[in-house]
Every structure is written in structure tokens, then in C-alpha cells.
Amino acid sequence: GDQYDFSGNLDFIKFFKLVQEAGLYAIIRIGPYVCSEWNYGGFPVWLHNIPGIQLRTNNEIYKNEMQIFTTKIVNMCKEANLFAPQGGPIILAQIENEYGNIMGPYKEAGKSYINWCAQMATSQNIGVPWIMCQQSDAPQPMINTCNGFYCDEFVPNNPKSPKMWTENWTGWFKKWGDKDPHRTPQDVSFAVARFFQAGGVLQNYYMYHGGTNFGRDAGGPFIITSYDYDAPLDEYGNLNQPKWGHLKQLHEAIKLGEKLLTSGNVTTKQFGNGVNLTTYSNTTSGERFCFLSNTNTSQDANVDLQQDGKYFVPAWSVSILHGCNKEVYNTAKVNTETTVMVKKPIELGTKLSWMWAQETIRDTLHGKGRFNATKLIEQKEATSDESDYLWYMTSIENMGKSSHNATLYVKSSGQVLHAYVNSKHIGSQFGYDFEFKQPAILRPGKNFLTLLSATVGLQNYGEFFDLGPEGLAGGPVELNVDGMASLNLSSNIWNYKVGLNGEAKRLYDPNSPHPQIWKSSKKLPIGKPMKWYRTSFKIPPGTSPVVVDLQGMGKGHAWVNGNSLGRYWPSQIADTNGCSDTCDYRGEYKPEKCVTNCGNPSQRWYNFNHFLQQ
């Protein structure tokens, strides 16, 4: 229940203080639903397991929990003087997140819920405006804002509301098996310039700095551990050039017109074929600031502005004209040099020496669990998400004197299944939801069926996403014995066990009290499931980020100094179609456009700088 953890990386008060020290402003997005490709959209799973609760709708139990959380966060911010009227960096606060995108199926209850969110947020008296993103029916005094690749055409629902873009997607996220998405600097800057040309007053990048979903925080299903996002600052804090530099120049150019953009008169002249000139002016002083845009996706334009000069405006670009007669920037003319980050192997001097340990599964192969039920339980209801792993175990009596050939059939709601019959691994499969079918042999007497189900990040988006299901929720699980009727095992007595024995023994922690488990042998067992591996190494001094290359591993989880780096799955290879060396920035961006890394693992490099001991 209500245990809060604000230690270490989770110290958001410290984060906001650093933001202020850096001279930045902040938007606090309280949620508590946040999506962000985060496990379960940011909700703790215990919330889902409260009897009678329904998430993100007009449900009293949920609204009470949401209010407790929101009030707690707001009060912590007030105590630390973080809101702008207190001298702090927070200028806006957001409640809920993109609810309008999925609101339809919640019907009237969804409408009541959004009205309640607005009233509950307002009652917090934080002294700065509240926003709701992607919520065209946001009630007053909420300001509705836009998220997307382009927001120039967005109009807030109240003429008095400022036009704000709370998420400009600088790239895109990745799933296991995906190629690398890229959004060009030319297109991102075009979108920003078009937004300010069209009267926008606030624009916020998502993401400006890529990151890492350590531990089991990546959502899904199937979101990879890296959240680099092709952002201007990459996962390791390096400049992603030319994107970072091209945007820096854009910001400097827009800032030249700051006064006029926020208080000037505005007029737009159309030249046809997608070319428009927007002029911001102060009639008293005669100052002017112009955007000359060309939204045509293929035809460049030569524009003659008479006494203000002649301009070449490439297709799908915007020129910023200081004083309306001097081009200081064009979104398609990139003059920042491209830099490519090269990963150099560290010379450790010696070969890594590896030890290994077997994950002991004798208990579960013989049906030993911690609790039982006469049904197949939905996975996160059984695990409360304390582990990716849940064992489902049952037994079948073969009364005859001979063995029978059978086919095991399992309907899984995702995401990974490993099946064992009488201690023998008979097959594995993964997917969003799938049907598993494999031959098995039933021997005379008692037969053990053991199914290990694993999640790869809980769902984080969509209407009713919180219901899942995951795992073998309801099944069915059937055994088709040759020449006999099919046996539906779904309401057998099922034994359950959450997690792996190695997790319970904390084998990933160098200070774990089970040293005798580790073996060293000249020949490491490889290519076999259910193994733990460990090694130690020294990092030479220096300031460059250090990454670990997990190419060659299958699927699993990695730790450094007892800290989780996240899930790895480099055997998941992106398909070989759709990549090209060239990329046309013109025309609307979508995540399938300009992809790279075809035929390679979706992720092989892991960020572990936070966890290194010098």
C-alpha cells in the first residue's frame, strides 16, 4: 500500500532544485497515470489488486487513492518552495495524461472523472495554472494542450487559453525486434518554427534528453530498456549532433523575436503553393519579426519580398527573418557538423573470468508452490508485479499401464511461456497473446505439468490497459491424448510460485550470502536456459561514459554491483527491410520513416555509469 520511496534516483525534490540551479523552468506532471512507455503506465500494481477498484474512471476507491497521491506530491513541492509564486521553478502542473485519446469507451463515467480531476486539482491551490494534454473538453480552469509530432494547427478550447505544446516527440521509442527510429533535425525544427509562426507560446520537447529504464521499469509489453528516443541529448548525456546544435540555433533565432511574439500584432500573407509570410509587429516602434514558411513537400520556393529582399525557402522548411529583412535561420539548412559516437573497447589487460550458477527449478518441476487455486490466475494478480516470472503447476494421473503420446495446448495472454512435462522442457514461445502447441509424453502414474510464464513489461497505454490480461489468465490449458477425449485442465488444482529461486537468494547482489552456489569451470555452459553468470572487472579512470555490450546473450536480466541494468534480449533481431542510407526529411514524420539498424539486435549496449565504483 501507501509506501512512498523518494530515495536515490527517485528524489524528485532534488531534481527540481537542480532544474532551478541550472536556470530552467519546470512542468510537473503528477499523473498519477503517466504512460511514458513505463511499466503499467506508472501505476503500482497493488492499486489494481484493491477489491472493487477501477482505474482512470469515476470510481470512488480509485479517486480517493489518486487524491491521496496528488496531495502528497503537491504538499512536498509546497514544503520545498518549488512553485513559481514561492520562488520555485515550477510554472505549470499537469493532472492525468492524454485521457482524451482513449476516453470514448469510458462513456459518461469518463466525462465525470475528468470533471472531478479538474476540481480536485484546482482545490490544491498551487498558484500556477493546471494543464490537461490531449483533452479537448478539459473543463475550466484547466488549459488543454497538444502532444504530437506537429501542433501548429492545434487550437485550445478557450480563446483566453495560451496555445501550448507539451510534448514535441523528437524521435520515438523502441520495442524488442524494432529498428532504430530517427526524426531529422530539419523536421523537428520545422515543426517548432511552424508552431511559433502560428501563435504558439510554449513548446516542450519529449524527449530532450534520452534515458534508461533501469530495473523492470520498461513498459510494454516489449519496450526495450534503452529510452534513447533519438533525443538531442542521448541516453548517456552526449550531444546527438547535428540535432542538438540545429535546435540550439533555432532557439536563439526565436528568442530574438520573444517580445513581438508574445505581444505584437500578427498578419499572414499567402503566396500560394504552400508559401506563407507571417509578420509580428509593434505598430508604435515599427519593430518587425517574420516567419517565411514553405509547407510544400517537394517544391522549393524563391520568394521576392520587394524592399525586404529575396529568399530561397526549401520545401518543408521555415525561414526566420529578423526585422523581416534578414534571414537568421532556416530549418532545412543544417550547418551543425554531424558527430558519430564511437564505442571503443576498454583494454582490461586480462580476459574476463566467468563463474556460473544453475537456477534451481527442482521444486517447481515437481509442482511445489506457495499457494494454489482451482483456476488459472491472471499473472499480475498473482505476482503483484514483484517479478517478471510466475510458475503455474499441476499434475495429471495416467491410470493406464503404458505411456501415451499427447499434445499440450496453452492459450497465453503474454508475453513468454516455457513449458515442462515431467521435468523435460518441451518448448518456449513469446508474443502479445498466442497459442502454444507441443507434443508431450504421459507416463503411467502421476505426471507433472509446469508452465513458467514471464512478462516483458506490463501494458502502459490504451483504454482499460490496466486489466491486461497477462499470463495464462483463464487459459485454457488442454491436453489432447492420442485416441482419447481432450482434457481441459483449466480448473485443475494449480500450484503457484512467484519469481525465481535465484531472485529470492539475490544472486545478482555481490553481497548475497550464497557464495557456494557459484561454480567456475574451464568450459562455461552456454546456450542453455536457466543459468546465472557473473564476472568482475576494473574500469580505468576517466570521464567518458562506459557501456557494456551484451551482444551474444539470449534473453535475461543484467546487474552491476547489485543494481539492475534492465532486461536484455539481443537475440531479438530487427528485420532486414526498410532501412536506407538516405532519408528525405520532407513531409510528415511517422516512426517507420528513416529507420536504421536493420538486421541487428534492437539493443546491445547498456548504460551503467550510475552504478560504477571507481
Salt bridges, closest charged atoms under 4 A:
GLU60 OE2 - LYS63 NZ 3.18
GLU96 OE1 - ARG56 NH2 2.96
ASP137 OD2 - LYS111 NZ 2.92
ASP152 OD2 - ARG194 NH2 3.53
GLU167 OE2 - ARG29 NH2 2.63
ASP180 OD1 - LYS174 NZ 2.65
ASP187 OD2 - ARG183 NE 2.76
ASP230 OD1 - HIS182 ND1 3.46
ASP230 OD2 - LYS243 NZ 2.94
GLU252 OE2 - LYS248 NZ 3.02
GLU258 OE1 - LYS255 NZ 2.97
ASP308 OD2 - ARG288 NH1 2.95
GLU327 OE2 - LYS333 NZ 3.09
ASP363 OD2 - LYS497 NZ 2.68
GLU378 OE2 - LYS380 NZ 2.85
GLU381 OE2 - HIS48 NE2 3.36
ASP385 OD1 - ARG216 NH2 2.76
ASP388 OD1 - ARG216 NE 2.75
ASP388 OD2 - ARG567 NE 2.76
GLU470 OE1 - LYS380 NZ 2.69
ASP509 OD2 - ARG506 NH2 3.11
ASP549 OD2 - ARG604 NH2 2.57
ASP575 OD1 - LYS179 NZ 3.14
ASP584 OD1 - ARG586 NE 3.07
